[in-house]
Amino acid sequence: MSKKSAPKKTSATKTPAKKTATQKTTVKKGTAAAGIKKSKLSTPNPPYFYFGGGKADGHAGMKDVLGGKGAGLAEMSKVGVPVPPGFTITTEVCTLFYENGMKIPDDIDNELSKAMGHIEKITGKKFGDPANPLLVSVRSGAKFSMPGMMDTVLNLGLNKETLEGFAKLSGDERFACDSYRRFVQMFGNVVLGIDKETFEEVIEAKKQARKIKHDSSLQVEDLNDIIKKYKHIIKKKTGEDFPDDPYQQLRMSRDAVFRSWNNPRAISYRKLNNIPGNLGTAVNVQAMVFGNMGNNSGTGVGFTRNPATGEKEFYGEYLLNAQGEDVVAGIRTPQPIKDLKNDMPVVFDQLRKITSQLEKHYRDVQDFEFTVENGKLYMLQTRTGKRTVQAALKIAVDMVKEKLITKEEALMRIEPSALDQLLHPRLDPAAKYEVIAKGLPASPGAASGVVYFTSEEAVEAATAGKGKKVILVRQETNPDDIEGMHASVGILTSRGGMTSHAAVVARGMGKCCVAGCEAARVRVDKKQLQIGKLIIKEGEVITLNGSTGEVIIGDVATIEPELSGEFAALMEWADEIRHLRVRTNADTPHDAIQARKYGAEGIGLCRTEHMFFSEERLPIVQEMILADSPEERMNALDKLLPFQKEDFKGIFEAMDGLPVTIRTLDPPLHEFLPEKGEIEKRIKELDKADEEYDEKLNRLKKTLLRIEELKEVNPMLGHRGCRLGVVYPEITEMQARAIIEAACEVNKAGKKAIPEIMIPLVGHVNELRNQREVVERIVNETKAKYNARKLTYSIGTMIEIPRAALTANEIATEAEFFSFGTNDLTQMSMGFSRDDAGKFLRYYVDKGILPKDPFISLDQEGVGQLVQMGTDRGRATKPDLKVGICGEHGGDPDSIAFCHKVGLNYVSCSPFRVPIARLAAAQATIMEKQKTSERDK
């Protein structure tokens, strides 16, 4: 917690006991769990408890300390929203919990009764009092929303004595017994770690014995019997009786929330969403309010705008006579929130007014939870609402139009990498298909895939070399399904609503989801989905349309999306602001056209070797490799030249007026030859009776010999790149001639070609000088041939060897531009083979040895220094040197921010990542302005 964010302490918040300024909080040393780093407290004795409901201590800007839920509760209290009284135990305590051997330090633990006194004073109830018992909920709350990943305990404080008093106060013995049943079940699962299915089996057995379908039909004697059996399970599983002391219940639940920060599903969610593991979670303790006290009570969740489409509409669901978990767990299918106007018109109007106030206050869409107890409305939570990317774009653009936020704020609200979700196919409107069922359109988009019924099987089918597109089908999902949901292209559930776990998580992941498809009967035991008389078995294909809720039999054709509407508007704002230019990596006219549609401003990498692998061209390349003399090699290259020229013409025409950086041949020649084993097999299979036997045998033996000659111990550090051009200058000559002839012919036809010839793998200035002489000689010959004196071209190099970055001042004397090949630069700097590092890189990232895969996100501290050094030294020689990157990092937002910081001119990435790069570049500019403004204050 920073000093700036800490509120002035009141008598209520002076916890732990006051110390002198020189004293430090001391805790016992223990084993810290993975991801929780040692606490670095900003003050010697920060407050560990913040109070809300009535006068609040915290505020919305304290998410680091209070978590998102706690900060939201504090802010709602400040603005006068009805919030049940409670307190938040800070994320610092979570850190101390792990440092202290999974135990709360005594000085903090001793303050718990004082904190409960705050709630008791406001409610007039007493924790553990049989006559007037106070019941509380215990919830987690991290800085970033992690829906369903950590756990909640409700109705805490009930025991045999308080149950009797609670029944009298509520006037409903059955309600009180059911609340106790829920508490024992939650406590057993969340706190004691007993599988919830163990408890569900008990209640299902009771319903079958009583021949009833719904929990609400269970009577007092049924519930008492279930509670008794629950407690027997707990005794059997743990060896301990269920705790009756309310403070013991509270302490155990608090500690369970802290432990849940590192449960497997929370860790998995953080990895998938790049949430740091050292933040910890806060614990929120609130007085219980009950939505299950009859039909004048209820509970619900909602959004101030539609989180799936972004439409400005009141959106959500509710259930009468229910607790909040009933809505989000998907156990009962809820009602649309607009129907609340009919059931509770006064509450509905109050809710609309409060949520509108919250949206204007936060200037963003709010995800809220509420409970109505005997006609009185309580807001349980408000936080920034998760939304689909489509919705995020529309909401951001609409809020700019409504003058709620600025264009810069709108741009900063979109996660650049999330734009990838918009660039995937949707169902072809012209396609004919059979809709077999319809559910709720919980997360838009479309996906076809094979059906699997468990998370584990979905992951196995999607990975482990099978690579199937999977549709995960469940009755309802829960946090344990997180990895299966991530591995799937779509999710179908038979239960739950638009705010169920499946819907919220799918939207966050950008997965297509159809929820609450009640016509679907999911039989996990039989591995089949039944819809009417139709049975779909595991491994069969269905299609989901998450935009309409349709479930379709079989595969359906899709079409590519386009940048239009709000997407186009946001991209225009990004282009107005950003300094970095954005190019694309493209090897074909089709890729170039696609990239221009997405806003590419040129091609930063055209890999000529990708043009050699077609069935028509590969034999000619092999003929060139097998040549015994320069003349034979030139003969083969002459055959290749027309193909190369036509490719370049198509690309130049597609990029009319934009620069195209073409890399001369880079990979080692052995990559164009067959495998040794394949040639040996073909030799054995030769028919001696064949008239051409001798000729074929000689050719195969020659190929085998050439394979042996070209064999390299470490191929990516051998005879490749500019080294090929130095030894075989005729290869560079052919490619230079094809490039310049194509440019001249395109220009002559009325379009404008701007070729940039890039020499790869230069490590010494003499290599570039050698290849530049070859290229310039061909350029001059070709310009004279076409009378193209005004042709604009440039010659540069790809900086991908550390020595090139170190000697960039020398290399710049022979280059008009540098392009950092950050894939190879990473490989050579870190000593990681791109082809082999996958065996251990995931382990490195999982164990925190590396923060990220360095081939996905640039290693800024190491490889990044070479990029900065190469740029600075190159421009020291040639101030107007154009510098960019063309590795995969060119589409990674963090790497793009680094490129902006070091002053590069452009980044280049794959066509589908161009919009991501445009937005990331704009955000880098905005963040730089913000930092400058803060320094100037």
Summary of the structure (lengths in Angstrom):
residues: 937
radius of gyration: 32.8
end to end distance: 22.2
largest distance: 106.4
contacts: 3352
relative contact order: 0.06
helix: 47%
strand: 16%
